[in-house]
Amino acid sequence: MRAAVVLGHKHSVSELAVAATESSSSDAGAAVLVVDLDGTLVKTDLLLESFLVLFKTRPWMVFMLPLWLLGGKAKLKAEIAARADVPADALVYDEALLGRLRNERATGRRLVLATASDVKYATAVASHVGLFDDVLASHGERNLRGERKLAAIIEYTGGAAFDYAGNEAIDLPIWRKARKVICVDTPTGVVRTVKTFTEPEELRSKRRAYPKLVIKAIRVHQWLKNALVFVPLLAVHRVADTHLDVQVVGAFFAFGLCASSVYILNDLMDLRADRVHPRKRLRPFASGELPITHGFVLIPLLLGGSLAISLTLLPPIFLGALAVYYASTLAYTFVVKQLVVWDVVLLAGLYVMRILAGAAAVPVPPSFWLLAFSMFIFTSLALAKRFSEMDTVQRLGKKESTGRGYQTADIPLLLAMGVAAGYIAVLVMALYINSPEVHALYRRPYALWAICPLLLLWISRIWLKTHRGQMHDDPVVFAAKDALSLVVGALCGACVVVGAW
């Protein structure tokens, strides 16, 4: 990049247009290729990305947004950019367009990046890509969008012909003046409009079907964890009560919708960390396949659905449990996730909270034994999740993970704590089987003793696979898919049935 051109910033466009003409005499016959940034070169919106960074790092600054907006959108972008860093190497680029630009650059063609994003981010992207001669971008006084961007391009080229690559309806005025139109992942309706005045060149990225992206984003498979709300009802042997069954089913869906809203928020907050992860980079928002704006819409919709079910079908105490769960997940997303050990304890607590919510939905008093067993077994599984993440980090040749407080040196300690917590859970189960409560609930309590060796087998295998780097899913989700885990669960269920009847 030879220069950074910004309207009203550093140099006038006229001066740089003269410089551009002088420096490109060798390719005077080729029109300048002007490329849009947001949604075109990168598969995201840098204003929204920078807002998310600001919201995560300085949430109190959100209250300043209306004041900044009073000075115009360009002022808003500049103020956010001054406080939020969005590294260019952490963005997702359109590889098809990049390949095209590299070919154009190889022929000596002049390339210009023109964007409504703030100059800070635009120049960083241009420097990272290393293909652009100049940059036209917004600054604190002028928002380079639509007609304003067109005026800047015309002034820059001195009225000469130019080609333009963009992606949305706001680019239509520029496309109408361009010699050649390049539509990058442009909506079909906009492409039809373009075809009324010219024949565009279309570049489209491979994308998964939209419904699949939404299902992936809300992580329906993670709803398996919410089956824990059924545990209190099963524990007191009241499954035959239809009214209670309906309430627990309602609690399941209320928790699922609430959890999904948090999953989306968590993904939006973790865009940078997810993009450098070998598997999480494929998540809908991290990959750029699902727009950030859709996340902003889905979060309140899912949360509203959860509240509607809770208020309609469930007792007030359940809504209190759901509120505690939601507040805890927010604390995890913004603070606790970066705190070693605290994050594991809170993760385990979120599993236990599902059991407490199930007890509140029925309602039945939660058993001490059930809560003690749950806390230890889920602490073990949470530690397995962290161990697996750090093992991946170590295999990538890094010493610490992005957005976490752990280091690869902690791996042996995570292993020791996780195995110990798992075995203590088995010990709690053994003590429970020998307690007076079991003799009151079960006719043949001795049948439950077979559960202990089955649990020892299962937790030992979980940690063996984790230690070998074979635990790629959340351990709870893994257990729901793993054949041996399902067999162990069925055998444990059979022991309970034999003991009860």
C-alpha positions, 0 to 999 in steps of 0.5 A: 500500500503506497498511501492511506487516502482518507477524505478530509484526513492527512491529504486531499483526494485531489492531491492523491489522485494526481499522485495515483495518476503519476504512479500508474502511468505503466497501466494507464489503460486499466481502470482502477478496481475499487473494492468494498470492505464490509461484507465484500473483502471481509465476511463481517461488519467492522462496526458491529465487530468493534461494538462487540469488542467495546461491549466486552472490554468496556461495557460501561462505554455503551452508554456513550453511544447515543452521545457519539451518534449525535455527532453523526455515524462517522463520529460514532465509528471513530470513537468506537475505533479509538477504544476497540481493537479489531486485529486484521489477522483475526477477520475472515476474508473472502478467499475467492475475491482475494484470489481475484485481487492477487491476479489483478495485482500481478498484472500491475492493476491499481487496487483501491480499498473504499469503505464506510468503516473507520480509517483505523480498521481499513488501513490495518486490513489493507496493510495485512492484505498487502494488495491495495495502493490506496484506501478511502475510508470514513474518519471522524467527520465524514461517513464514506457510504453510498453517494458519499463513497461514490463522490470520493471515488470519482474525485479520486479517479478524476472522473476516469473509468473504474470497476467496483466490487461490492455486496449490498443495495447501498452500492447501487449508485456506485455500480451504476457509474462503474465500468464493470460491476462485481457482486460479491455474495450479493442478495439475489434481489439486489443482483436482479436490480443490477441486471436492469442496467448492466451484466454483473460478474458474480462471486459467491462463497460456499455457504451452508443452508440458512436453517442449518446455520441457525440450528448450529448457532443455537446449538440444539444438540446442547439441549441434551444437557437440559435433560437434567431437569427431568432428574429430580422427578425421576429421583422421587419416582413420580414419572407417572404424574402427567401434570408434573410431566408437562411442567418438566417438559415445559422447563426443558424447552424454557431452559433450552431457549434461554441457554441458546440465547446465551450460546449466541451471545457467547459466540459473538463475544468470542469471535476472535478466539473462535477464529483461531481455534481449529474447530470453533472457527467453523461456527456460523458467526465466527466463519462469517456465514451468519451475519452478526445482525442475525445474532442480535435478533435471535438473542431477544427472540429466544430469551422471550420464548423462554420467558413466555413458557416460564410465565405460562406453564411453570411456577414463579420459583422456576422463573427465579431459578432461570434468572439465576442461571441466566445471570450466572451465564452472563457472569461466565461470558464477560468475567469468569471465563478468563479466571482459572478454576473459577470458570470450572466451578461455575460451569459445574454449577450451571449443570447443577442449576439445571437440576435445581430448576427441574426440582423447582418446576415440579416442585420437589425438594432437591436431594442432598445426595443428588446435589453432591453427586452432581457437583463432583461429576460435573466438575470432573466433566468441566475439567475434561473440557478445559483439559481438551482445550489446552491439549489442543492449544499445546498441539498448536505449539502455543503456551496459553489459550486466547481468552482463557487464563490457563497455560499448557503447563496447567495440563497435568494439574487439570488431569489430576483434579478432573480424575479426582473429582470423578472418583469422588462422585463415585464415592458419593454414589456409594455412600448414597446407596448405603444411606437410609433414603435409599432403603426408603425408596427402593425395595432391593437397594443392593441392586444399585451397587452395580452402578458404582463399577459402571460409573468407574468404568465410564469416568475412567474411559472419559479421562483416558480419551481426553488424555489421548486428545480424542475428546473433541466435543463437550463431554456431556454431548460426547456421552450422548453420542458415544455407544458405550456411554449409552450402554452404561447409562442403560445399565445404570437405569436397569439397576434403578428399575430392578432396585425399585421394583 
